[in-house]
Amino acid sequence: MICNPYEIIIQGLTSNGRQFRPSDWAERLSGILSTFGWDQKMSYSPYVRPMTLDGVRCVAVDRQLEEINPRVFAFIMAFAKDNDLKVVDCRTLMTELEASGKAGDTAA
């Protein structure tokens, strides 16, 4: 499984199919809620994480973030809208992948 049913996926593709740049946009966006541990390693929040789907950088956003931190959730959704990025519910995405036969071919 590439995402959880309670996540929203922001894909690094614009509505006209162009790849969004810079190439590390997903890590940068996910980094707004990341923390550094005692070992000085960055850990992504359980609510926002970068992922790759069919070679396209994406960000998975847990729907719980809207309740926990509505301002950050609104910022992330506004970022997607302002940059014309495709936003898909994970359940919808999984259904599409299963229909196309790609459900097992993607990497998280």
N, C-alpha and C positions, 0 to 999 in steps of 0.2 A: 504494500500500500504506500502510495507516495504522499498522501496527506490524510488528515483526520476529518471525519464528517462534519466537525464543528469549526472548520477553518475556511477562510476566504483566501483565494489565491490571486495575487496580483502578478500577472505575467508581463515579462519584459518585451511585449510586443504592442505597438500602437494599433489603432483601429484600421490603418491601411497596411498592416503586416510588417512594418519596419521594426528592426531590432532597436531597443532603447539603449542609449549610451549615457554615461560611461559604462563599461562592461562590469564594473564592481558596484553598480547602483544598488543591487539587492543587499549586499553586505553593509553598505553605508546606511541604507534605510533601516535594516535590522539592528544596526549598531546603536540606534537612539535609545534602546532599552537594554543594551548589553551592560554587563558588569565585569570587573576584573577581580579575580580571586586572589588569595594569598600567594599563589604561585605565579602571579602576574600574567595569567592567561585569560583571554576574554571568553566570556560565556554569554551566548545569546539568551534572551528572555524566552520563557516557555510560551509567550504570547505572540512573538514576532520572530520569524526565522527565515534565513535565505534557503532556497532550494533550487534544483535544476529539473526541468521537465522537457524532455525531447531536445536537449541542448539549449534551452532557453532559460535564462536566469529568472527566478520568480521569488516572491516573498509570500510566505504563509502567515496569515493573521488569524489568531484564535478569536472567535466571536466574544469570548469572555472579556476581552480587552475593552470592549465598548462599555461594559458595566464597571470594570475595575478602574479604567482611566479613559473616560470619554474624550478628553482633549487630545490625547495621543492617538486614539482610534480615529477621530475626526481629521487630525493632521495627516495620517497615513492614507486615509480614503481621499482626502483632498489632493494629496500628492499624485495618487493614481489618476484622478480625474483631470487635474491640471496638465499632466503629461500624456493624456490620452491613452493610458495603459488599459489593457483588458483585465477586468475583474470577474472572477468566476467562483461560484460556490464549489467547494470540494466535492460535494455529492454529485453535482452536475458534471464536473470534470471527470469523476470516476465513471459515471454512466457513459459519457462520450468516449472515454478511452476503452471501456469494455466493448462498446459497439464497434469501435474501429479495430479491435484486436490488439491494442497496444497496452493494455492494463499491466502486463508483466514486463514490458520492455523499457520502462522509465526508471530513472534513478532519483532518489531523494537527496 
